[in-house]
Amino acid sequence: MARRPGVTTDTVRLWRRRFLERRLDGLCDEPRPGVPRKITDADVERVIVKTLEETPKDATHWSTGSMAAATGMSQSAVSRICRAFALQPHRAETFKLSRDPLFIGKVRDVAGLYLDPPERALVLCVEKRTRSVPDAVASPG
């Protein structure tokens, strides 16, 4: 059973135990321990907007280090944001600026679904073109 979804047998055991105890509600992710996230949606938006609409004074494109210095965030935080949204300004042959005036709103909607999904929601994602942020639709379950 664990091989098919690509998880460990311990994870399958946990799911089975939670399902037996609380049925489908037991399969919902529980709040995770640890420090609450420090990177806000506004921080993510700032990095995306800067990447798409500005260039640094002394370079042709942003690096994670230069973006971190410009935004006051850590380089690893900037790197995670770039990976999450497939931002690759250093790859001129594949990087495309989005001309969609609703791009930031779409990014915020998609990121919001991942960061704080509605309870018992089904999220469907359809990618219209390669290298674009997909549209997402949430449906209450």
N, CA, C and O of each residue as an XYZ file, in Angstrom:
564
protein
N       0.820     -1.199      0.000
C       0.000      0.000      0.000
C       0.864      1.264      0.000
O       0.519      2.250     -0.651
N       1.978      1.237      0.723
C       2.824      2.428      0.825
C       3.547      2.728     -0.483
O       3.806      3.892     -0.790
N       3.878      1.690     -1.261
C       4.617      1.905     -2.494
C       3.839      2.717     -3.512
O       4.412      3.550     -4.214
N       2.561      2.484     -3.594
C       1.769      3.139     -4.644
C       1.755      4.664     -4.499
O       2.064      5.351     -5.473
N       1.409      5.235     -3.324
C       1.465      6.704     -3.229
C       2.873      7.230     -2.983
O       3.081      8.443     -2.969
N       3.846      6.336     -2.789
C       5.218      6.771     -2.590
C       5.480      7.322     -1.198
O       6.229      8.286     -1.042
N       4.874      6.721     -0.195
C       5.091      7.139      1.191
C       5.631      5.956      1.988
O       5.678      4.830      1.493
N       6.033      6.221      3.217
C       6.571      5.147      4.051
C       5.437      4.332      4.662
O       4.290      4.776      4.712
N       5.772      3.159      5.114
C       4.758      2.314      5.761
C       4.288      2.946      7.070
O       3.134      2.765      7.459
N       5.159      3.679      7.752
C       4.740      4.382      8.979
C       3.651      5.406      8.679
O       2.714      5.571      9.460
N       3.777      6.090      7.548
C       2.755      7.076      7.167
C       1.429      6.382      6.893
O       0.381      6.870      7.314
N       1.458      5.267      6.205
C       0.228      4.513      5.931
C      -0.402      4.053      7.250
O      -1.616      4.150      7.426
N       0.415      3.561      8.164
C      -0.113      3.149      9.479
C      -0.781      4.315     10.191
O      -1.852      4.153     10.777
N      -0.159      5.491     10.147
C      -0.735      6.685     10.781
C      -2.081      7.022     10.150
O      -3.050      7.284     10.862
N      -2.149      7.017      8.807
C      -3.403      7.323      8.119
C      -4.494      6.320      8.500
O      -5.632      6.700      8.771
N      -4.133      5.038      8.517
C      -5.124      4.003      8.849
C      -5.648      4.192     10.269
O      -6.853      4.113     10.504
N      -4.740      4.443     11.219
C      -5.154      4.636     12.613
C      -6.058      5.861     12.748
O      -7.087      5.813     13.422
N      -5.661      6.963     12.097
C      -6.475      8.184     12.175
C      -7.832      7.980     11.508
O      -8.840      8.498     11.988
N      -7.867      7.228     10.402
C      -9.134      6.966      9.731
C     -10.043      6.120     10.614
O     -11.237      6.400     10.715
N      -9.505      5.105     11.244
C     -10.318      4.250     12.116
C     -10.862      5.018     13.312
O     -11.977      4.763     13.768
N     -10.072      5.957     13.818
C     -10.501      6.736     14.986
C     -11.525      7.821     14.626
O     -12.508      8.015     15.341
N     -11.285      8.531     13.499
C     -12.121      9.698     13.195
C     -12.674      9.719     11.775
O     -13.149     10.755     11.308
N     -12.616      8.600     11.098
C     -13.092      8.473      9.715
C     -12.401      9.524      8.825
O     -11.203      9.758      8.985
N     -13.128     10.161      7.894
C     -12.501     11.089      6.953
C     -11.887     12.304      7.642
O     -10.873     12.829      7.181
N     -12.488     12.755      8.741
C     -11.924     13.900      9.463
C     -10.516     13.600      9.960
O      -9.710     14.517     10.116
N     -10.213     12.349     10.206
C      -8.889     11.971     10.679
C      -7.810     12.095      9.621
O      -6.622     12.092      9.946
N      -8.204     12.206      8.360
C      -7.219     12.320      7.287
C      -6.814     13.762      6.996
O      -5.867     14.006      6.249
N      -7.535     14.717      7.588
C      -7.173     16.120      7.412
C      -5.882     16.395      8.180
O      -5.664     15.846      9.260
N      -5.047     17.231      7.627
C      -3.803     17.573      8.310
C      -4.110     18.308      9.605
O      -4.974     19.183      9.656
N      -3.394     17.936     10.632
C      -3.527     18.591     11.919
C      -2.527     19.724     11.984
O      -1.528     19.709     11.264
N      -2.780     20.726     12.848
C      -1.800     21.814     12.980
C      -0.433     21.238     13.339
O      -0.319     20.342     14.175
N       0.569     21.759     12.708
C       1.915     21.251     12.930
C       2.599     22.033     14.045
O       2.382     23.236     14.198
N       3.422     21.342     14.818
C       4.138     22.041     15.878
C       5.237     22.919     15.287
O       5.614     22.774     14.124
N       5.728     23.809     16.093
C       6.846     24.641     15.661
C       6.470     26.104     15.582
O       5.363     26.509     15.940
N       7.407     26.872     15.111
C       7.253     28.314     15.033
C       6.313     28.661     13.877
O       6.437     28.090     12.793
N       5.370     29.592     14.091
C       4.496     30.013     12.989
C       5.320     30.643     11.863
O       6.421     31.142     12.093
N       4.788     30.614     10.674
C       5.533     31.153      9.542
C       5.743     32.651      9.693
O       4.883     33.367     10.204
N       6.897     33.107      9.242
C       7.262     34.519      9.361
C       7.113     35.262      8.044
O       7.009     36.489      8.029
N       7.102     34.528      6.943
C       6.983     35.149      5.630
C       5.506     35.342      5.321
O       4.750     34.376      5.220
N       5.107     36.590      5.173
C       3.697     36.901      4.930
C       3.391     36.865      3.435
O       4.296     36.796      2.603
N       2.106     36.912      3.114
C       1.704     36.987      1.706
C       2.260     38.262      1.070
O       2.626     38.265     -0.105
N       2.323     39.343      1.849
C       2.869     40.607      1.334
C       4.345     40.453      0.990
O       4.809     41.011     -0.005
N       5.092     39.696      1.809
C       6.509     39.443      1.511
C       6.653     38.670      0.205
O       7.498     38.998     -0.628
N       5.832     37.650      0.032
C       5.866     36.848     -1.193
C       5.538     37.733     -2.391
O       6.209     37.667     -3.420
N       4.512     38.553     -2.253
C       4.118     39.449     -3.345
C       5.245     40.414     -3.694
O       5.504     40.671     -4.870
N       5.919     40.950     -2.670
C       7.021     41.876     -2.895
C       8.126     41.237     -3.734
O       8.641     41.861     -4.663
N       8.487     40.009     -3.414
C       9.539     39.311     -4.168
C       9.085     39.074     -5.606
O       9.855     39.290     -6.542
N       7.859     38.638     -5.784
C       7.354     38.359     -7.138
C       7.302     39.633     -7.965
O       7.750     39.645     -9.112
N       6.758     40.706     -7.396
C       6.641     41.971     -8.134
C       8.024     42.503     -8.498
O       8.244     42.921     -9.634
N       8.953     42.491     -7.550
C      10.313     42.957     -7.836
C      10.953     42.120     -8.943
O      11.595     42.661     -9.842
N      10.778     40.809     -8.876
C      11.363     39.928     -9.885
C      10.793     40.215    -11.267
O      11.527     40.252    -12.254
N       9.488     40.416    -11.332
C       8.823     40.584    -12.627
C       8.904     42.002    -13.185
O       8.894     42.187    -14.402
N       8.985     43.004    -12.312
C       8.842     44.383    -12.782
C      10.085     45.252    -12.617
O      10.128     46.358    -13.156
N      11.092     44.785    -11.889
C      12.274     45.609    -11.662
C      13.531     44.813    -11.979
O      13.522     43.582    -12.008
N      14.609     45.546    -12.213
C      15.931     44.921    -12.313
C      16.843     45.651    -11.342
O      16.672     46.847    -11.104
N      17.800     44.945    -10.788
C      18.719     45.616     -9.868
C      19.574     46.648    -10.609
O      19.758     46.554    -11.823
N      20.093     47.635     -9.865
C      20.870     48.719    -10.489
C      22.140     48.217    -11.169
O      22.531     48.739    -12.213
N      22.780     47.216    -10.590
C      24.092     46.797    -11.073
C      24.102     45.421    -11.739
O      25.159     44.798    -11.838
N      22.953     44.940    -12.193
C      22.899     43.605    -12.794
C      21.756     43.535    -13.807
O      20.902     44.418    -13.876
N      21.772     42.452    -14.590
C      20.720     42.272    -15.596
C      19.487     41.581    -15.026
O      18.404     41.650    -15.606
N      19.659     40.911    -13.883
C      18.542     40.198    -13.268
C      18.828     40.024    -11.778
O      19.955     40.213    -11.320
N      17.799     39.666    -11.045
C      17.936     39.444     -9.611
C      18.558     38.084     -9.339
O      18.238     37.102    -10.009
N      19.438     38.030     -8.362
C      19.894     36.758     -7.805
C      19.188     36.616     -6.462
O      18.608     37.581     -5.964
N      19.229     35.443     -5.880
C      18.579     35.293     -4.572
C      19.263     36.175     -3.532
O      18.608     36.701     -2.632
N      20.572     36.335     -3.656
C      21.309     37.184     -2.713
C      20.944     38.655     -2.849
O      20.713     39.338     -1.851
N      20.892     39.145     -4.094
C      20.553     40.563     -4.291
C      19.097     40.834     -3.918
O      18.780     41.896     -3.382
N      18.211     39.877     -4.202
C      16.809     40.049     -3.823
C      16.670     40.030     -2.307
O      15.890     40.802     -1.749
N      17.416     39.158     -1.635
C      17.369     39.099     -0.170
C      17.818     40.432      0.426
O      17.195     40.939      1.359
N      18.892     40.996     -0.109
C      19.384     42.280      0.387
C      18.366     43.396      0.132
O      18.183     44.273      0.976
N      17.710     43.362     -1.020
C      16.743     44.417     -1.373
C      15.454     44.333     -0.564
O      14.807     45.352     -0.324
N      15.079     43.137     -0.144
C      13.801     42.964      0.565
C      13.964     42.795      2.072
O      12.989     42.874      2.819
N      15.204     42.562      2.516
C      15.421     42.351      3.945
C      15.047     40.951      4.402
O      14.921     40.701      5.600
N      14.872     40.051      3.469
C      14.547     38.660      3.792
C      15.819     37.828      3.693
O      16.835     38.303      3.187
N      15.768     36.602      4.169
C      16.927     35.724      4.043
C      17.017     35.193      2.614
O      16.021     35.133      1.893
N      18.220     34.816      2.226
C      18.426     34.276      0.889
C      17.666     32.967      0.706
O      17.154     32.693     -0.379
N      17.589     32.154      1.767
C      16.869     30.883      1.645
C      15.361     31.125      1.490
O      14.690     30.377      0.779
N      14.823     32.161      2.146
C      13.396     32.478      1.991
C      13.105     32.913      0.559
O      12.116     32.486     -0.036
N      13.967     33.763      0.008
C      13.801     34.213     -1.379
C      13.899     33.020     -2.324
O      13.131     32.912     -3.280
N      14.839     32.133     -2.054
C      15.012     30.944     -2.889
C      13.765     30.062     -2.859
O      13.343     29.550     -3.896
N      13.169     29.883     -1.671
C      11.944     29.064     -1.570
C      10.801     29.699     -2.356
O      10.042     28.994     -3.020
N      10.672     31.014     -2.287
C       9.608     31.703     -3.032
C       9.829     31.518     -4.529
O       8.889     31.207     -5.261
N      11.057     31.705     -4.984
C      11.353     31.546     -6.418
C      11.057     30.130     -6.892
O      10.491     29.936     -7.968
N      11.442     29.137     -6.085
C      11.156     27.743     -6.457
C       9.652     27.488     -6.490
O       9.153     26.835     -7.407
N       8.933     27.997     -5.498
C       7.485     27.747     -5.414
C       6.741     28.295     -6.630
O       5.744     27.716     -7.062
N       7.224     29.413     -7.183
C       6.522     30.035     -8.303
C       7.297     29.938     -9.610
O       6.992     30.637    -10.577
N       8.301     29.067     -9.630
C       9.101     28.817    -10.841
C       9.649     30.104    -11.438
O       9.659     30.272    -12.658
N      10.104     31.010    -10.586
C      10.713     32.254    -11.049
C      12.184     31.980    -11.332
O      12.928     31.581    -10.436
N      12.603     32.195    -12.578
C      13.983     31.951    -12.985
C      14.465     33.097    -13.867
O      14.677     32.905    -15.065
N      14.640     34.279    -13.296
C      15.023     35.429    -14.130
C      16.406     35.280    -14.758
O      16.710     35.971    -15.731
N      17.244     34.404    -14.231
C      18.582     34.194    -14.783
C      18.554     33.343    -16.051
O      19.567     33.240    -16.744
N      17.430     32.742    -16.360
C      17.321     31.902    -17.555
C      16.543     32.658    -18.620
O      15.341     32.450    -18.786
N      17.221     33.521    -19.328
C      16.579     34.401    -20.303
C      15.831     33.642    -21.377
O      14.813     34.122    -21.875
N      16.322     32.448    -21.749
C      15.668     31.730    -22.835
C      14.324     31.120    -22.423
O      13.516     30.788    -23.291
N      14.065     30.966    -21.114
C      12.786     30.384    -20.709
C      11.957     31.313    -19.830
O      10.759     31.078    -19.670
N      12.542     32.345    -19.261
C      11.808     33.211    -18.354
C      10.974     34.203    -19.146
O      11.481     34.858    -20.056
N       9.719     34.312    -18.809
C       8.812     35.225    -19.478
C       8.114     36.090    -18.428
O       7.613     35.587    -17.422
N       8.091     37.374    -18.679
C       7.342     38.263    -17.799
C       5.861     38.072    -18.070
O       5.436     38.045    -19.225
N       5.085     37.943    -17.027
C       3.648     37.809    -17.209
C       3.062     39.175    -17.507
O       3.324     40.143    -16.792
N       2.274     39.251    -18.556
C       1.614     40.509    -18.903
C       0.184     40.545    -18.357
O      -0.548     41.511    -18.570
N      -0.190     39.510    -17.670
C      -1.528     39.416    -17.103
C      -1.676     40.426    -15.969
O      -0.952     40.334    -14.977
N      -2.594     41.389    -16.085
C      -2.759     42.386    -15.028
C      -3.279     41.765    -13.724
O      -3.187     42.384    -12.665
N      -3.814     40.567    -13.798
C      -4.339     39.905    -12.598
C      -3.354     38.883    -12.035
O      -3.719     38.084    -11.173
N      -2.098     38.900    -12.517
C      -1.116     37.888    -12.130
C      -0.905     37.818    -10.618
O      -0.948     36.731    -10.042
N      -0.681     38.951     -9.975
C      -0.410     38.953     -8.533
C      -1.628     38.425     -7.769
O      -1.467     37.677     -6.805
N      -2.827     38.795     -8.179
C      -4.033     38.275     -7.538
C      -4.147     36.766     -7.680
O      -4.539     36.074     -6.740
N      -3.802     36.256     -8.866
C      -3.834     34.809     -9.092
C      -2.799     34.101     -8.237
O      -3.082     33.053     -7.657
N      -1.602     34.668     -8.157
C      -0.556     34.086     -7.321
C      -1.009     34.049     -5.872
O      -0.825     33.044     -5.186
N      -1.603     35.144     -5.405
C      -2.081     35.205     -4.019
C      -3.168     34.152     -3.777
O      -3.178     33.505     -2.730
N      -4.086     33.977     -4.743
C      -5.146     32.974     -4.595
C      -4.577     31.560     -4.521
O      -4.970     30.763     -3.669
N      -3.647     31.262     -5.425
C      -3.062     29.915     -5.451
C      -2.242     29.663     -4.194
O      -2.365     28.611     -3.566
N      -1.404     30.634     -3.828
C      -0.581     30.471     -2.619
C      -1.472     30.348     -1.389
O      -1.179     29.565     -0.486
N      -2.547     31.111     -1.348
C      -3.474     31.043     -0.211
C      -4.103     29.672     -0.065
O      -4.308     29.199      1.053
N      -4.411     29.028     -1.182
C      -4.983     27.686     -1.119
C      -3.997     26.688     -0.525
O      -4.388     25.786      0.215
N      -2.719     26.854     -0.852
C      -1.707     25.945     -0.310
C      -1.387     26.263      1.144
O      -1.198     25.354      1.952
N      -1.326     27.551      1.484
C      -0.918     27.946      2.831
C      -2.048     27.822      3.855
O      -1.798     27.513      5.020
N      -3.287     28.061      3.426
C      -4.410     28.008      4.356
C      -5.646     27.495      3.613
O      -6.569     28.263      3.342
N      -5.666     26.199      3.283
C      -6.781     25.678      2.485
C      -8.085     25.668      3.275
O      -8.075     25.445      4.485
N      -9.215     25.912      2.595
C     -10.516     25.817      3.274
C     -10.730     24.392      3.781
O     -10.251     23.432      3.177
N     -11.435     24.266      4.868
C     -11.677     22.946      5.452
C     -12.484     22.088      4.482
O     -13.463     22.549      3.895
N     -12.063     20.842      4.322
C     -12.724     19.849      3.484
C     -12.904     20.340      2.045
O     -13.939     20.087      1.428
N     -11.903     21.039      1.513
C     -11.981     21.571      0.151
C     -11.266     20.643     -0.826
O     -10.335     19.924     -0.464
N     -11.719     20.680     -2.048
C     -11.064     19.983     -3.134
C     -10.463     21.063     -4.020
O     -11.186     21.941     -4.491
N      -9.167     21.018     -4.255
C      -8.497     22.026     -5.069
C      -8.090     21.380     -6.379
O      -7.351     20.395     -6.397
N      -8.574     21.939     -7.467
C      -8.238     21.441     -8.803
C      -7.361     22.472     -9.487
O      -7.597     23.673     -9.357
N      -6.363     22.020    -10.207
C      -5.418     22.912    -10.853
C      -5.323     22.556    -12.331
O      -5.127     21.393    -12.683
N      -5.462     23.559    -13.195
C      -5.348     23.344    -14.628
C      -4.320     24.325    -15.160
O      -4.465     25.536    -14.992
N      -3.289     23.811    -15.795
C      -2.263     24.680    -16.353
C      -2.575     24.921    -17.819
O      -2.630     23.984    -18.616
N      -2.777     26.178    -18.166
C      -3.152     26.522    -19.531
C      -1.940     26.518    -20.460
O      -2.007     26.023    -21.586
N      -0.830     27.076    -19.973
C       0.385     27.158    -20.775
C       1.553     26.723    -19.913
O       1.466     26.735    -18.685
N       2.635     26.341    -20.549
C       3.824     26.022    -19.769
C       4.411     27.315    -19.211
O       4.258     28.387    -19.795
N       5.079     27.192    -18.080
C       5.762     28.298    -17.420
C       4.824     29.415    -16.984
O       5.225     30.578    -16.951
N       3.592     29.083    -16.652
C       2.675     30.095    -16.133
C       2.164     29.636    -14.786
O       2.233     28.451    -14.461
N       1.655     30.563    -14.005
C       1.045     30.191    -12.735
C      -0.327     29.631    -13.036
O      -1.127     30.308    -13.681
N      -0.638     28.401    -12.589
C      -1.913     27.788    -12.922
C      -3.078     28.464    -12.214
O      -2.928     29.027    -11.129
N      -4.227     28.396    -12.845
C      -5.448     28.842    -12.198
C      -5.882     27.732    -11.248
O      -5.698     26.553    -11.552
N      -6.446     28.088    -10.118
C      -6.901     27.085     -9.170
C      -8.317     27.416     -8.748
O      -8.705     28.583     -8.684
N      -9.069     26.395     -8.468
C     -10.455     26.553     -8.057
C     -10.648     25.757     -6.783
O     -10.254     24.594     -6.708
N     -11.248     26.372     -5.787
C     -11.533     25.653     -4.537
C     -13.027     25.370     -4.484
O     -13.852     26.230     -4.794
N     -13.345     24.186     -4.097
C     -14.737     23.792     -3.975
C     -14.969     23.250     -2.573
O     -14.328     22.273     -2.184
N     -15.882     23.865     -1.793
C     -16.125     23.349     -0.455
C     -16.590     21.904     -0.519
O     -17.393     21.540     -1.379
N     -16.086     21.087      0.389
C     -16.423     19.658      0.371
C     -17.524     19.416      1.253
O     -17.968     18.276      1.387
